[in-house]
Amino acid sequence: MSKYDCTKTLDYAHEYRRMCSSTCCDVCPLSVLDYCIMEGVTEEHIAILQKWSDEHPEEPKLTSKEVEDE
């Protein structure tokens, strides 16, 4: 299981996309802010997304070799 550091741009972008694809806008943790777009990210955006990321770890993905071995 990977832990992402949302202070890093690529990790933030990855987790932002993952959260948006799994969360309705009405209950999105970033909805408490005026906007949740990728531009103008503040430390508050990062903290909120990091908290969400820590609470929703990404499931490990099996490689094709691991799938064959099962």
CHARMM internal coordinates of N, CA and C (Angstrom, degrees):
IC EDIT
DIST 1 N 1 CA 1.4404
DIST 1 CA 1 C 1.5288
ANGL 1 N 1 CA 1 C 108.62
DIST 1 C 2 N 1.3099
ANGL 1 CA 1 C 2 N 116.76
DIHE 1 N 1 CA 1 C 2 N 127.63
DIST 2 N 2 CA 1.4510
ANGL 1 C 2 N 2 CA 121.05
DIHE 1 CA 1 C 2 N 2 CA 179.45
DIST 2 CA 2 C 1.5155
ANGL 2 N 2 CA 2 C 110.76
DIHE 1 C 2 N 2 CA 2 C -88.40
DIST 2 C 3 N 1.3061
ANGL 2 CA 2 C 3 N 115.51
DIHE 2 N 2 CA 2 C 3 N 140.71
DIST 3 N 3 CA 1.4611
ANGL 2 C 3 N 3 CA 121.00
DIHE 2 CA 2 C 3 N 3 CA 171.72
DIST 3 CA 3 C 1.5128
ANGL 3 N 3 CA 3 C 106.31
DIHE 2 C 3 N 3 CA 3 C -106.79
DIST 3 C 4 N 1.3075
ANGL 3 CA 3 C 4 N 115.56
DIHE 3 N 3 CA 3 C 4 N 128.95
DIST 4 N 4 CA 1.4526
ANGL 3 C 4 N 4 CA 120.63
DIHE 3 CA 3 C 4 N 4 CA -177.23
DIST 4 CA 4 C 1.5150
ANGL 4 N 4 CA 4 C 110.87
DIHE 3 C 4 N 4 CA 4 C -98.48
DIST 4 C 5 N 1.3309
ANGL 4 CA 4 C 5 N 115.14
DIHE 4 N 4 CA 4 C 5 N 144.79
DIST 5 N 5 CA 1.4587
ANGL 4 C 5 N 5 CA 122.70
DIHE 4 CA 4 C 5 N 5 CA 176.25
DIST 5 CA 5 C 1.5207
ANGL 5 N 5 CA 5 C 107.02
DIHE 4 C 5 N 5 CA 5 C -105.74
DIST 5 C 6 N 1.3168
ANGL 5 CA 5 C 6 N 116.56
DIHE 5 N 5 CA 5 C 6 N 101.16
DIST 6 N 6 CA 1.4641
ANGL 5 C 6 N 6 CA 121.25
DIHE 5 CA 5 C 6 N 6 CA -172.99
DIST 6 CA 6 C 1.5266
ANGL 6 N 6 CA 6 C 113.54
DIHE 5 C 6 N 6 CA 6 C -70.99
DIST 6 C 7 N 1.3345
ANGL 6 CA 6 C 7 N 117.45
DIHE 6 N 6 CA 6 C 7 N -3.15
DIST 7 N 7 CA 1.4618
ANGL 6 C 7 N 7 CA 118.83
DIHE 6 CA 6 C 7 N 7 CA 172.93
DIST 7 CA 7 C 1.5248
ANGL 7 N 7 CA 7 C 110.13
DIHE 6 C 7 N 7 CA 7 C -77.73
DIST 7 C 8 N 1.3315
ANGL 7 CA 7 C 8 N 116.46
DIHE 7 N 7 CA 7 C 8 N -15.09
DIST 8 N 8 CA 1.4691
ANGL 7 C 8 N 8 CA 121.53
DIHE 7 CA 7 C 8 N 8 CA 176.96
DIST 8 CA 8 C 1.5236
ANGL 8 N 8 CA 8 C 108.03
DIHE 7 C 8 N 8 CA 8 C -91.03
DIST 8 C 9 N 1.3075
ANGL 8 CA 8 C 9 N 116.15
DIHE 8 N 8 CA 8 C 9 N 133.30
DIST 9 N 9 CA 1.4598
ANGL 8 C 9 N 9 CA 122.32
DIHE 8 CA 8 C 9 N 9 CA -173.49
DIST 9 CA 9 C 1.5233
ANGL 9 N 9 CA 9 C 112.91
DIHE 8 C 9 N 9 CA 9 C -54.58
DIST 9 C 10 N 1.3175
ANGL 9 CA 9 C 10 N 118.27
DIHE 9 N 9 CA 9 C 10 N -48.90
DIST 10 N 10 CA 1.4657
ANGL 9 C 10 N 10 CA 120.51
DIHE 9 CA 9 C 10 N 10 CA -177.71
DIST 10 CA 10 C 1.5205
ANGL 10 N 10 CA 10 C 111.64
DIHE 9 C 10 N 10 CA 10 C -66.35
DIST 10 C 11 N 1.3276
ANGL 10 CA 10 C 11 N 116.97
DIHE 10 N 10 CA 10 C 11 N -39.11
DIST 11 N 11 CA 1.4629
ANGL 10 C 11 N 11 CA 119.78
DIHE 10 CA 10 C 11 N 11 CA 177.41
DIST 11 CA 11 C 1.5268
ANGL 11 N 11 CA 11 C 110.39
DIHE 10 C 11 N 11 CA 11 C -66.21
DIST 11 C 12 N 1.3308
ANGL 11 CA 11 C 12 N 116.94
DIHE 11 N 11 CA 11 C 12 N -41.42
DIST 12 N 12 CA 1.4645
ANGL 11 C 12 N 12 CA 120.40
DIHE 11 CA 11 C 12 N 12 CA 178.43
DIST 12 CA 12 C 1.5246
ANGL 12 N 12 CA 12 C 109.67
DIHE 11 C 12 N 12 CA 12 C -60.35
DIST 12 C 13 N 1.3235
ANGL 12 CA 12 C 13 N 116.92
DIHE 12 N 12 CA 12 C 13 N -48.06
DIST 13 N 13 CA 1.4677
ANGL 12 C 13 N 13 CA 121.28
DIHE 12 CA 12 C 13 N 13 CA -178.61
DIST 13 CA 13 C 1.5244
ANGL 13 N 13 CA 13 C 110.84
DIHE 12 C 13 N 13 CA 13 C -61.12
DIST 13 C 14 N 1.3165
ANGL 13 CA 13 C 14 N 117.02
DIHE 13 N 13 CA 13 C 14 N -43.12
DIST 14 N 14 CA 1.4625
ANGL 13 C 14 N 14 CA 121.44
DIHE 13 CA 13 C 14 N 14 CA 179.78
DIST 14 CA 14 C 1.5327
ANGL 14 N 14 CA 14 C 110.57
DIHE 13 C 14 N 14 CA 14 C -61.03
DIST 14 C 15 N 1.3130
ANGL 14 CA 14 C 15 N 116.41
DIHE 14 N 14 CA 14 C 15 N -50.76
DIST 15 N 15 CA 1.4538
ANGL 14 C 15 N 15 CA 120.63
DIHE 14 CA 14 C 15 N 15 CA -176.86
DIST 15 CA 15 C 1.5333
ANGL 15 N 15 CA 15 C 111.47
DIHE 14 C 15 N 15 CA 15 C -70.03
DIST 15 C 16 N 1.3200
ANGL 15 CA 15 C 16 N 117.37
DIHE 15 N 15 CA 15 C 16 N -33.55
DIST 16 N 16 CA 1.4716
ANGL 15 C 16 N 16 CA 121.43
DIHE 15 CA 15 C 16 N 16 CA 176.14
DIST 16 CA 16 C 1.5280
ANGL 16 N 16 CA 16 C 109.84
DIHE 15 C 16 N 16 CA 16 C -60.20
DIST 16 C 17 N 1.3454
ANGL 16 CA 16 C 17 N 115.91
DIHE 16 N 16 CA 16 C 17 N -47.91
DIST 17 N 17 CA 1.4763
ANGL 16 C 17 N 17 CA 120.12
DIHE 16 CA 16 C 17 N 17 CA 178.85
DIST 17 CA 17 C 1.5254
ANGL 17 N 17 CA 17 C 111.06
DIHE 16 C 17 N 17 CA 17 C -63.70
DIST 17 C 18 N 1.3201
ANGL 17 CA 17 C 18 N 116.12
DIHE 17 N 17 CA 17 C 18 N -41.19
DIST 18 N 18 CA 1.4633
ANGL 17 C 18 N 18 CA 120.29
DIHE 17 CA 17 C 18 N 18 CA -179.22
DIST 18 CA 18 C 1.5209
ANGL 18 N 18 CA 18 C 110.60
DIHE 17 C 18 N 18 CA 18 C -65.32
DIST 18 C 19 N 1.3255
ANGL 18 CA 18 C 19 N 117.31
DIHE 18 N 18 CA 18 C 19 N -42.35
DIST 19 N 19 CA 1.4571
ANGL 18 C 19 N 19 CA 120.27
DIHE 18 CA 18 C 19 N 19 CA 179.76
DIST 19 CA 19 C 1.5319
ANGL 19 N 19 CA 19 C 110.11
DIHE 18 C 19 N 19 CA 19 C -66.20
DIST 19 C 20 N 1.3167
ANGL 19 CA 19 C 20 N 116.92
DIHE 19 N 19 CA 19 C 20 N -44.42
DIST 20 N 20 CA 1.4658
ANGL 19 C 20 N 20 CA 120.25
DIHE 19 CA 19 C 20 N 20 CA -178.30
DIST 20 CA 20 C 1.5242
ANGL 20 N 20 CA 20 C 112.20
DIHE 19 C 20 N 20 CA 20 C -64.34
DIST 20 C 21 N 1.3149
ANGL 20 CA 20 C 21 N 116.72
DIHE 20 N 20 CA 20 C 21 N -31.17
DIST 21 N 21 CA 1.4608
ANGL 20 C 21 N 21 CA 118.99
DIHE 20 CA 20 C 21 N 21 CA -179.97
DIST 21 CA 21 C 1.5281
ANGL 21 N 21 CA 21 C 112.26
DIHE 20 C 21 N 21 CA 21 C -80.38
DIST 21 C 22 N 1.3220
ANGL 21 CA 21 C 22 N 117.30
DIHE 21 N 21 CA 21 C 22 N -12.77
DIST 22 N 22 CA 1.4660
ANGL 21 C 22 N 22 CA 119.38
DIHE 21 CA 21 C 22 N 22 CA -177.97
DIST 22 CA 22 C 1.5249
ANGL 22 N 22 CA 22 C 113.69
DIHE 21 C 22 N 22 CA 22 C -117.29
DIST 22 C 23 N 1.3214
ANGL 22 CA 22 C 23 N 117.63
DIHE 22 N 22 CA 22 C 23 N 0.51
DIST 23 N 23 CA 1.4570
ANGL 22 C 23 N 23 CA 121.42
DIHE 22 CA 22 C 23 N 23 CA -175.03
DIST 23 CA 23 C 1.5161
ANGL 23 N 23 CA 23 C 110.44
DIHE 22 C 23 N 23 CA 23 C -130.82
DIST 23 C 24 N 1.2988
ANGL 23 CA 23 C 24 N 117.16
DIHE 23 N 23 CA 23 C 24 N 133.33
DIST 24 N 24 CA 1.4627
ANGL 23 C 24 N 24 CA 122.16
DIHE 23 CA 23 C 24 N 24 CA 174.18
DIST 24 CA 24 C 1.5323
ANGL 24 N 24 CA 24 C 108.72
DIHE 23 C 24 N 24 CA 24 C -70.33
DIST 24 C 25 N 1.3060
ANGL 24 CA 24 C 25 N 117.56
DIHE 24 N 24 CA 24 C 25 N 142.82
DIST 25 N 25 CA 1.4738
ANGL 24 C 25 N 25 CA 121.72
DIHE 24 CA 24 C 25 N 25 CA -178.58
DIST 25 CA 25 C 1.5318
ANGL 25 N 25 CA 25 C 112.39
DIHE 24 C 25 N 25 CA 25 C -56.13
DIST 25 C 26 N 1.3301
ANGL 25 CA 25 C 26 N 116.45
DIHE 25 N 25 CA 25 C 26 N -34.30
DIST 26 N 26 CA 1.4711
ANGL 25 C 26 N 26 CA 119.86
DIHE 25 CA 25 C 26 N 26 CA -178.47
DIST 26 CA 26 C 1.5275
ANGL 26 N 26 CA 26 C 112.91
DIHE 25 C 26 N 26 CA 26 C -62.73
DIST 26 C 27 N 1.3177
ANGL 26 CA 26 C 27 N 117.16
DIHE 26 N 26 CA 26 C 27 N -29.91
DIST 27 N 27 CA 1.4643
ANGL 26 C 27 N 27 CA 120.72
DIHE 26 CA 26 C 27 N 27 CA -178.20
DIST 27 CA 27 C 1.5264
ANGL 27 N 27 CA 27 C 112.29
DIHE 26 C 27 N 27 CA 27 C -113.76
DIST 27 C 28 N 1.3038
ANGL 27 CA 27 C 28 N 116.34
DIHE 27 N 27 CA 27 C 28 N 10.77
DIST 28 N 28 CA 1.4646
ANGL 27 C 28 N 28 CA 121.19
DIHE 27 CA 27 C 28 N 28 CA 179.78
DIST 28 CA 28 C 1.5242
ANGL 28 N 28 CA 28 C 109.81
DIHE 27 C 28 N 28 CA 28 C -63.15
DIST 28 C 29 N 1.3269
ANGL 28 CA 28 C 29 N 117.66
DIHE 28 N 28 CA 28 C 29 N 133.89
DIST 29 N 29 CA 1.4635
ANGL 28 C 29 N 29 CA 120.19
DIHE 28 CA 28 C 29 N 29 CA 178.35
DIST 29 CA 29 C 1.5300
ANGL 29 N 29 CA 29 C 113.16
DIHE 28 C 29 N 29 CA 29 C -58.71
DIST 29 C 30 N 1.3290
ANGL 29 CA 29 C 30 N 117.18
DIHE 29 N 29 CA 29 C 30 N -28.01
DIST 30 N 30 CA 1.4612
ANGL 29 C 30 N 30 CA 119.52
DIHE 29 CA 29 C 30 N 30 CA 179.61
DIST 30 CA 30 C 1.5244
ANGL 30 N 30 CA 30 C 113.09
DIHE 29 C 30 N 30 CA 30 C -79.92
DIST 30 C 31 N 1.3245
ANGL 30 CA 30 C 31 N 117.89
DIHE 30 N 30 CA 30 C 31 N -5.47
DIST 31 N 31 CA 1.4645
ANGL 30 C 31 N 31 CA 120.63
DIHE 30 CA 30 C 31 N 31 CA -178.97
DIST 31 CA 31 C 1.5286
ANGL 31 N 31 CA 31 C 112.37
DIHE 30 C 31 N 31 CA 31 C -67.34
DIST 31 C 32 N 1.3190
ANGL 31 CA 31 C 32 N 117.79
DIHE 31 N 31 CA 31 C 32 N -14.81
DIST 32 N 32 CA 1.4679
ANGL 31 C 32 N 32 CA 120.22
DIHE 31 CA 31 C 32 N 32 CA 177.10
DIST 32 CA 32 C 1.5234
ANGL 32 N 32 CA 32 C 111.53
DIHE 31 C 32 N 32 CA 32 C -72.48
DIST 32 C 33 N 1.3293
ANGL 32 CA 32 C 33 N 116.38
DIHE 32 N 32 CA 32 C 33 N -16.61
DIST 33 N 33 CA 1.4636
ANGL 32 C 33 N 33 CA 121.66
DIHE 32 CA 32 C 33 N 33 CA 177.47
DIST 33 CA 33 C 1.5216
ANGL 33 N 33 CA 33 C 109.09
DIHE 32 C 33 N 33 CA 33 C -93.41
DIST 33 C 34 N 1.3066
ANGL 33 CA 33 C 34 N 116.41
DIHE 33 N 33 CA 33 C 34 N 166.14
DIST 34 N 34 CA 1.4647
ANGL 33 C 34 N 34 CA 120.52
DIHE 33 CA 33 C 34 N 34 CA -178.58
DIST 34 CA 34 C 1.5205
ANGL 34 N 34 CA 34 C 112.63
DIHE 33 C 34 N 34 CA 34 C -65.37
DIST 34 C 35 N 1.2956
ANGL 34 CA 34 C 35 N 118.01
DIHE 34 N 34 CA 34 C 35 N -28.26
DIST 35 N 35 CA 1.4543
ANGL 34 C 35 N 35 CA 121.41
DIHE 34 CA 34 C 35 N 35 CA -178.46
DIST 35 CA 35 C 1.5223
ANGL 35 N 35 CA 35 C 109.43
DIHE 34 C 35 N 35 CA 35 C -153.71
DIST 35 C 36 N 1.3035
ANGL 35 CA 35 C 36 N 115.91
DIHE 35 N 35 CA 35 C 36 N 159.06
DIST 36 N 36 CA 1.4702
ANGL 35 C 36 N 36 CA 119.25
DIHE 35 CA 35 C 36 N 36 CA -179.33
DIST 36 CA 36 C 1.5299
ANGL 36 N 36 CA 36 C 111.36
DIHE 35 C 36 N 36 CA 36 C -130.81
DIST 36 C 37 N 1.3188
ANGL 36 CA 36 C 37 N 116.60
DIHE 36 N 36 CA 36 C 37 N 27.11
DIST 37 N 37 CA 1.4615
ANGL 36 C 37 N 37 CA 119.78
DIHE 36 CA 36 C 37 N 37 CA 179.59
DIST 37 CA 37 C 1.5210
ANGL 37 N 37 CA 37 C 110.27
DIHE 36 C 37 N 37 CA 37 C -76.90
DIST 37 C 38 N 1.3103
ANGL 37 CA 37 C 38 N 116.83
DIHE 37 N 37 CA 37 C 38 N 169.87
DIST 38 N 38 CA 1.4550
ANGL 37 C 38 N 38 CA 121.44
DIHE 37 CA 37 C 38 N 38 CA -178.04
DIST 38 CA 38 C 1.5337
ANGL 38 N 38 CA 38 C 112.73
DIHE 37 C 38 N 38 CA 38 C -75.81
DIST 38 C 39 N 1.3189
ANGL 38 CA 38 C 39 N 118.53
DIHE 38 N 38 CA 38 C 39 N -20.14
DIST 39 N 39 CA 1.4607
ANGL 38 C 39 N 39 CA 120.83
DIHE 38 CA 38 C 39 N 39 CA -179.86
DIST 39 CA 39 C 1.5206
ANGL 39 N 39 CA 39 C 110.04
DIHE 38 C 39 N 39 CA 39 C -87.64
DIST 39 C 40 N 1.3015
ANGL 39 CA 39 C 40 N 116.85
DIHE 39 N 39 CA 39 C 40 N 146.46
DIST 40 N 40 CA 1.4542
ANGL 39 C 40 N 40 CA 120.49
DIHE 39 CA 39 C 40 N 40 CA 177.79
DIST 40 CA 40 C 1.5091
ANGL 40 N 40 CA 40 C 113.73
DIHE 39 C 40 N 40 CA 40 C 71.50
DIST 40 C 41 N 1.3186
ANGL 40 CA 40 C 41 N 117.48
DIHE 40 N 40 CA 40 C 41 N 34.89
DIST 41 N 41 CA 1.4623
ANGL 40 C 41 N 41 CA 121.78
DIHE 40 CA 40 C 41 N 41 CA -179.25
DIST 41 CA 41 C 1.5225
ANGL 41 N 41 CA 41 C 109.21
DIHE 40 C 41 N 41 CA 41 C -69.21
DIST 41 C 42 N 1.3201
ANGL 41 CA 41 C 42 N 115.15
DIHE 41 N 41 CA 41 C 42 N 129.66
DIST 42 N 42 CA 1.4650
ANGL 41 C 42 N 42 CA 120.70
DIHE 41 CA 41 C 42 N 42 CA 178.56
DIST 42 CA 42 C 1.5275
ANGL 42 N 42 CA 42 C 109.92
DIHE 41 C 42 N 42 CA 42 C -104.98
DIST 42 C 43 N 1.3138
ANGL 42 CA 42 C 43 N 115.68
DIHE 42 N 42 CA 42 C 43 N 173.26
DIST 43 N 43 CA 1.4640
ANGL 42 C 43 N 43 CA 119.91
DIHE 42 CA 42 C 43 N 43 CA 176.39
DIST 43 CA 43 C 1.5220
ANGL 43 N 43 CA 43 C 111.05
DIHE 42 C 43 N 43 CA 43 C -62.47
DIST 43 C 44 N 1.3286
ANGL 43 CA 43 C 44 N 116.29
DIHE 43 N 43 CA 43 C 44 N -29.67
DIST 44 N 44 CA 1.4628
ANGL 43 C 44 N 44 CA 119.89
DIHE 43 CA 43 C 44 N 44 CA 177.82
DIST 44 CA 44 C 1.5304
ANGL 44 N 44 CA 44 C 110.73
DIHE 43 C 44 N 44 CA 44 C -67.10
DIST 44 C 45 N 1.3355
ANGL 44 CA 44 C 45 N 117.48
DIHE 44 N 44 CA 44 C 45 N -40.75
DIST 45 N 45 CA 1.4661
ANGL 44 C 45 N 45 CA 121.52
DIHE 44 CA 44 C 45 N 45 CA 175.18
DIST 45 CA 45 C 1.5285
ANGL 45 N 45 CA 45 C 109.89
DIHE 44 C 45 N 45 CA 45 C -58.15
DIST 45 C 46 N 1.3257
ANGL 45 CA 45 C 46 N 114.99
DIHE 45 N 45 CA 45 C 46 N -47.53
DIST 46 N 46 CA 1.4690
ANGL 45 C 46 N 46 CA 120.65
DIHE 45 CA 45 C 46 N 46 CA -178.08
DIST 46 CA 46 C 1.5218
ANGL 46 N 46 CA 46 C 110.45
DIHE 45 C 46 N 46 CA 46 C -61.03
DIST 46 C 47 N 1.3253
ANGL 46 CA 46 C 47 N 117.31
DIHE 46 N 46 CA 46 C 47 N -45.35
DIST 47 N 47 CA 1.4698
ANGL 46 C 47 N 47 CA 120.95
DIHE 46 CA 46 C 47 N 47 CA -178.64
DIST 47 CA 47 C 1.5257
ANGL 47 N 47 CA 47 C 111.17
DIHE 46 C 47 N 47 CA 47 C -62.92
DIST 47 C 48 N 1.3276
ANGL 47 CA 47 C 48 N 116.82
DIHE 47 N 47 CA 47 C 48 N -42.50
DIST 48 N 48 CA 1.4672
ANGL 47 C 48 N 48 CA 120.50
DIHE 47 CA 47 C 48 N 48 CA -179.89
DIST 48 CA 48 C 1.5219
ANGL 48 N 48 CA 48 C 110.38
DIHE 47 C 48 N 48 CA 48 C -65.39
DIST 48 C 49 N 1.3231
ANGL 48 CA 48 C 49 N 116.42
DIHE 48 N 48 CA 48 C 49 N -45.47
DIST 49 N 49 CA 1.4644
ANGL 48 C 49 N 49 CA 119.34
DIHE 48 CA 48 C 49 N 49 CA -179.29
DIST 49 CA 49 C 1.5310
ANGL 49 N 49 CA 49 C 110.99
DIHE 48 C 49 N 49 CA 49 C -67.24
DIST 49 C 50 N 1.3386
ANGL 49 CA 49 C 50 N 117.80
DIHE 49 N 49 CA 49 C 50 N -38.12
DIST 50 N 50 CA 1.4635
ANGL 49 C 50 N 50 CA 120.45
DIHE 49 CA 49 C 50 N 50 CA 178.48
DIST 50 CA 50 C 1.5151
ANGL 50 N 50 CA 50 C 110.71
DIHE 49 C 50 N 50 CA 50 C -62.17
DIST 50 C 51 N 1.3286
ANGL 50 CA 50 C 51 N 116.52
DIHE 50 N 50 CA 50 C 51 N -42.05
DIST 51 N 51 CA 1.4729
ANGL 50 C 51 N 51 CA 120.57
DIHE 50 CA 50 C 51 N 51 CA 178.33
DIST 51 CA 51 C 1.5279
ANGL 51 N 51 CA 51 C 109.67
DIHE 50 C 51 N 51 CA 51 C -61.23
DIST 51 C 52 N 1.3354
ANGL 51 CA 51 C 52 N 117.29
DIHE 51 N 51 CA 51 C 52 N -45.82
DIST 52 N 52 CA 1.4637
ANGL 51 C 52 N 52 CA 120.93
DIHE 51 CA 51 C 52 N 52 CA 178.94
DIST 52 CA 52 C 1.5335
ANGL 52 N 52 CA 52 C 109.82
DIHE 51 C 52 N 52 CA 52 C -61.29
DIST 52 C 53 N 1.3182
ANGL 52 CA 52 C 53 N 116.51
DIHE 52 N 52 CA 52 C 53 N -45.68
DIST 53 N 53 CA 1.4647
ANGL 52 C 53 N 53 CA 121.64
DIHE 52 CA 52 C 53 N 53 CA -179.11
DIST 53 CA 53 C 1.5313
ANGL 53 N 53 CA 53 C 111.16
DIHE 52 C 53 N 53 CA 53 C -59.28
DIST 53 C 54 N 1.3162
ANGL 53 CA 53 C 54 N 116.50
DIHE 53 N 53 CA 53 C 54 N -44.21
DIST 54 N 54 CA 1.4657
ANGL 53 C 54 N 54 CA 120.65
DIHE 53 CA 53 C 54 N 54 CA 179.57
DIST 54 CA 54 C 1.5251
ANGL 54 N 54 CA 54 C 111.74
DIHE 53 C 54 N 54 CA 54 C -64.79
DIST 54 C 55 N 1.3344
ANGL 54 CA 54 C 55 N 116.52
DIHE 54 N 54 CA 54 C 55 N -34.70
DIST 55 N 55 CA 1.4635
ANGL 54 C 55 N 55 CA 120.97
DIHE 54 CA 54 C 55 N 55 CA -179.10
DIST 55 CA 55 C 1.5282
ANGL 55 N 55 CA 55 C 113.15
DIHE 54 C 55 N 55 CA 55 C -81.39
DIST 55 C 56 N 1.3326
ANGL 55 CA 55 C 56 N 117.55
DIHE 55 N 55 CA 55 C 56 N -16.38
DIST 56 N 56 CA 1.4697
ANGL 55 C 56 N 56 CA 122.72
DIHE 55 CA 55 C 56 N 56 CA -177.84
DIST 56 CA 56 C 1.5297
ANGL 56 N 56 CA 56 C 109.97
DIHE 55 C 56 N 56 CA 56 C -129.39
DIST 56 C 57 N 1.3256
ANGL 56 CA 56 C 57 N 117.25
DIHE 56 N 56 CA 56 C 57 N 69.27
DIST 57 N 57 CA 1.4654
ANGL 56 C 57 N 57 CA 119.01
DIHE 56 CA 56 C 57 N 57 CA -178.03
DIST 57 CA 57 C 1.5300
ANGL 57 N 57 CA 57 C 110.93
DIHE 56 C 57 N 57 CA 57 C -61.24
DIST 57 C 58 N 1.3023
ANGL 57 CA 57 C 58 N 114.11
DIHE 57 N 57 CA 57 C 58 N 145.05
DIST 58 N 58 CA 1.4646
ANGL 57 C 58 N 58 CA 120.11
DIHE 57 CA 57 C 58 N 58 CA -179.98
DIST 58 CA 58 C 1.5238
ANGL 58 N 58 CA 58 C 109.47
DIHE 57 C 58 N 58 CA 58 C -74.02
DIST 58 C 59 N 1.3137
ANGL 58 CA 58 C 59 N 115.28
DIHE 58 N 58 CA 58 C 59 N 133.80
DIST 59 N 59 CA 1.4606
ANGL 58 C 59 N 59 CA 120.21
DIHE 58 CA 58 C 59 N 59 CA 178.51
DIST 59 CA 59 C 1.5343
ANGL 59 N 59 CA 59 C 109.15
DIHE 58 C 59 N 59 CA 59 C -67.74
DIST 59 C 60 N 1.3300
ANGL 59 CA 59 C 60 N 116.55
DIHE 59 N 59 CA 59 C 60 N 139.22
DIST 60 N 60 CA 1.4633
ANGL 59 C 60 N 60 CA 118.62
DIHE 59 CA 59 C 60 N 60 CA 177.81
DIST 60 CA 60 C 1.5279
ANGL 60 N 60 CA 60 C 110.37
DIHE 59 C 60 N 60 CA 60 C -64.74
DIST 60 C 61 N 1.3174
ANGL 60 CA 60 C 61 N 115.40
DIHE 60 N 60 CA 60 C 61 N 145.62
DIST 61 N 61 CA 1.4630
ANGL 60 C 61 N 61 CA 120.56
DIHE 60 CA 60 C 61 N 61 CA 178.14
DIST 61 CA 61 C 1.5172
ANGL 61 N 61 CA 61 C 108.58
DIHE 60 C 61 N 61 CA 61 C -104.95
DIST 61 C 62 N 1.3279
ANGL 61 CA 61 C 62 N 115.20
DIHE 61 N 61 CA 61 C 62 N 132.63
DIST 62 N 62 CA 1.4578
ANGL 61 C 62 N 62 CA 120.07
DIHE 61 CA 61 C 62 N 62 CA 178.61
DIST 62 CA 62 C 1.5187
ANGL 62 N 62 CA 62 C 110.15
DIHE 61 C 62 N 62 CA 62 C -79.12
DIST 62 C 63 N 1.3239
ANGL 62 CA 62 C 63 N 115.52
DIHE 62 N 62 CA 62 C 63 N 142.51
DIST 63 N 63 CA 1.4594
ANGL 62 C 63 N 63 CA 119.72
DIHE 62 CA 62 C 63 N 63 CA 172.99
DIST 63 CA 63 C 1.5206
ANGL 63 N 63 CA 63 C 108.10
DIHE 62 C 63 N 63 CA 63 C -76.74
DIST 63 C 64 N 1.3300
ANGL 63 CA 63 C 64 N 117.63
DIHE 63 N 63 CA 63 C 64 N 165.42
DIST 64 N 64 CA 1.4613
ANGL 63 C 64 N 64 CA 120.19
DIHE 63 CA 63 C 64 N 64 CA 179.49
DIST 64 CA 64 C 1.5324
ANGL 64 N 64 CA 64 C 110.40
DIHE 63 C 64 N 64 CA 64 C -61.63
DIST 64 C 65 N 1.3043
ANGL 64 CA 64 C 65 N 118.35
DIHE 64 N 64 CA 64 C 65 N -33.04
DIST 65 N 65 CA 1.4678
ANGL 64 C 65 N 65 CA 122.71
DIHE 64 CA 64 C 65 N 65 CA 177.09
DIST 65 CA 65 C 1.5312
ANGL 65 N 65 CA 65 C 110.16
DIHE 64 C 65 N 65 CA 65 C -64.65
DIST 65 C 66 N 1.3354
ANGL 65 CA 65 C 66 N 116.25
DIHE 65 N 65 CA 65 C 66 N -44.22
DIST 66 N 66 CA 1.4607
ANGL 65 C 66 N 66 CA 119.71
DIHE 65 CA 65 C 66 N 66 CA -179.83
DIST 66 CA 66 C 1.5242
ANGL 66 N 66 CA 66 C 110.70
DIHE 65 C 66 N 66 CA 66 C -66.22
DIST 66 C 67 N 1.3115
ANGL 66 CA 66 C 67 N 117.93
DIHE 66 N 66 CA 66 C 67 N -35.38
DIST 67 N 67 CA 1.4695
ANGL 66 C 67 N 67 CA 121.45
DIHE 66 CA 66 C 67 N 67 CA 177.57
DIST 67 CA 67 C 1.5193
ANGL 67 N 67 CA 67 C 109.81
DIHE 66 C 67 N 67 CA 67 C -65.57
DIST 67 C 68 N 1.3208
ANGL 67 CA 67 C 68 N 117.66
DIHE 67 N 67 CA 67 C 68 N -41.70
DIST 68 N 68 CA 1.4678
ANGL 67 C 68 N 68 CA 121.83
DIHE 67 CA 67 C 68 N 68 CA 179.25
DIST 68 CA 68 C 1.5184
ANGL 68 N 68 CA 68 C 111.55
DIHE 67 C 68 N 68 CA 68 C -63.77
DIST 68 C 69 N 1.3411
ANGL 68 CA 68 C 69 N 117.14
DIHE 68 N 68 CA 68 C 69 N -35.83
DIST 69 N 69 CA 1.4646
ANGL 68 C 69 N 69 CA 122.08
DIHE 68 CA 68 C 69 N 69 CA -177.32
DIST 69 CA 69 C 1.5342
ANGL 69 N 69 CA 69 C 112.35
DIHE 68 C 69 N 69 CA 69 C -72.97
DIST 69 C 70 N 1.3186
ANGL 69 CA 69 C 70 N 117.42
DIHE 69 N 69 CA 69 C 70 N -19.57
DIST 70 N 70 CA 1.4669
ANGL 69 C 70 N 70 CA 119.68
DIHE 69 CA 69 C 70 N 70 CA -177.63
DIST 70 CA 70 C 1.4705
ANGL 70 N 70 CA 70 C 113.21
DIHE 69 C 70 N 70 CA 70 C -76.31
END
COOR INIT
IC SEED 1 N 1 CA 1 C
IC BUILD
